[in-house]
Amino acid sequence: MYETPQIKLALDKDCLLVDADGTLLDISQRPEYTQASRHLLEVLDQLYYALDGALAIVSGRRIEDLDRLFTPLRLPASGIHGAQIRISPATGIADSGAPDVGAHVRQVVFEIAGRHAGVFVEDKGKALAVHWRTAPDSEAPLYADLAAAIGNDDDLSIMRGHCVFEIKSASTTKGDAVRAFMHARPFSGRRPIFIGDDVTDIAGIAAAKALGGAAYSVGQRLAGADGVFASPAHVRAWLGQSVGVRLEARSA
């Protein structure tokens, strides 16, 4: 069992860059089932103002989906593993220029998913998330089929997440998002603290550490992490303590 890292968040000197699913939020059977509790929304709202706006969600979800998930909050955010970014709530969503997954690959991926019972595809345009949470025995054959479908296409990569394979452009990562935030106010000049839960977050961990910051993982020790939170509930509780809001560990 991992112990909550002893992190003192300096509200006037640090900035926080944090993943959503599996980090702030418990993972659901399907992405659309996930909910942010009223308590978590209260904590994020207070954190945003306490950090003078230097709080960002760095996610594999689209920013449009993050806005619905965290409504009524509208936070700085990066979506689709660095392919989208919004530096502040007052600005629009900027596109990195990473291409959408091509029509042929999209068709083949949907066909592959259809051959594996319980597997479904979440189409994000610039990425396809192939979920196999309800079909754990499909992991190895599903990955083999997807890898064969992509073949030697150097412009695409398959990233492993929690019971999901993400097919996306190889040109963007969460590390790119971290660097983009850290070059803009109110993040610039602060120490980045990054928190994520799976291998898609390793690039964000590396970027935060390279910029003189700290990074933490959730549920497992990821390469470069300075410590590990046992679960999203422990992340939520720590965030609440950082702004003096009691957040029950069982809150989703």
Secondary structure in CASP SS format (residue, H / E / C, confidence):
PFRMAT SS
TARGET T0000
AUTHOR 0000-0000-0000
METHOD secondary structure of the structure
MODEL  1
M C 1.00
Y C 1.00
E C 1.00
T C 1.00
P C 1.00
Q C 1.00
I C 1.00
K C 1.00
L C 1.00
A C 1.00
L C 1.00
D C 1.00
K C 1.00
D E 1.00
C E 1.00
L E 1.00
L E 1.00
V E 1.00
D C 1.00
A C 1.00
D E 1.00
G C 1.00
T C 1.00
L C 1.00
L E 1.00
D C 1.00
I C 1.00
S C 1.00
Q C 1.00
R C 1.00
P H 1.00
E H 1.00
Y H 1.00
T C 1.00
Q C 1.00
A C 1.00
S C 1.00
R H 1.00
H H 1.00
L H 1.00
L H 1.00
E H 1.00
V H 1.00
L H 1.00
D H 1.00
Q H 1.00
L H 1.00
Y H 1.00
Y H 1.00
A H 1.00
L C 1.00
D C 1.00
G C 1.00
A C 1.00
L E 1.00
A E 1.00
I E 1.00
V E 1.00
S C 1.00
G C 1.00
R C 1.00
R C 1.00
I H 1.00
E H 1.00
D H 1.00
L H 1.00
D H 1.00
R H 1.00
L H 1.00
F C 1.00
T C 1.00
P C 1.00
L C 1.00
R C 1.00
L C 1.00
P C 1.00
A E 1.00
S E 1.00
G E 1.00
I C 1.00
H C 1.00
G C 1.00
A C 1.00
Q E 1.00
I E 1.00
R E 1.00
I C 1.00
S C 1.00
P C 1.00
A C 1.00
T C 1.00
G C 1.00
I C 1.00
A E 1.00
D E 1.00
S C 1.00
G C 1.00
A C 1.00
P C 1.00
D C 1.00
V C 1.00
G C 1.00
A H 1.00
H H 1.00
V H 1.00
R H 1.00
Q H 1.00
V H 1.00
V H 1.00
F H 1.00
E H 1.00
I H 1.00
A H 1.00
G H 1.00
R C 1.00
H C 1.00
A C 1.00
G C 1.00
V C 1.00
F E 1.00
V E 1.00
E E 1.00
D E 1.00
K C 1.00
G C 1.00
K C 1.00
A E 1.00
L E 1.00
A E 1.00
V E 1.00
H E 1.00
W C 1.00
R C 1.00
T C 1.00
A C 1.00
P H 1.00
D H 1.00
S H 1.00
E H 1.00
A H 1.00
P H 1.00
L H 1.00
Y H 1.00
A H 1.00
D H 1.00
L H 1.00
A H 1.00
A H 1.00
A H 1.00
I H 1.00
G C 1.00
N C 1.00
D C 1.00
D C 1.00
D C 1.00
L E 1.00
S E 1.00
I E 1.00
M E 1.00
R E 1.00
G E 1.00
H C 1.00
C C 1.00
V E 1.00
F E 1.00
E E 1.00
I E 1.00
K E 1.00
S E 1.00
A C 1.00
S C 1.00
T C 1.00
T C 1.00
K H 1.00
G H 1.00
D H 1.00
A H 1.00
V H 1.00
R H 1.00
A H 1.00
F H 1.00
M H 1.00
H C 1.00
A C 1.00
R C 1.00
P C 1.00
F C 1.00
S C 1.00
G C 1.00
R C 1.00
R E 1.00
P E 1.00
I E 1.00
F E 1.00
I E 1.00
G E 1.00
D C 1.00
D C 1.00
V H 1.00
T H 1.00
D H 1.00
I H 1.00
A H 1.00
G H 1.00
I H 1.00
A H 1.00
A H 1.00
A H 1.00
K H 1.00
A H 1.00
L C 1.00
G C 1.00
G C 1.00
A E 1.00
A E 1.00
Y E 1.00
S E 1.00
V E 1.00
G C 1.00
Q C 1.00
R C 1.00
L C 1.00
A C 1.00
G C 1.00
A C 1.00
D C 1.00
G E 1.00
V E 1.00
F E 1.00
A C 1.00
S C 1.00
P H 1.00
A H 1.00
H H 1.00
V H 1.00
R H 1.00
A H 1.00
W H 1.00
L H 1.00
G H 1.00
Q H 1.00
S H 1.00
V C 1.00
G C 1.00
V C 1.00
R C 1.00
L C 1.00
E C 1.00
A C 1.00
R C 1.00
S C 1.00
A C 1.00
END
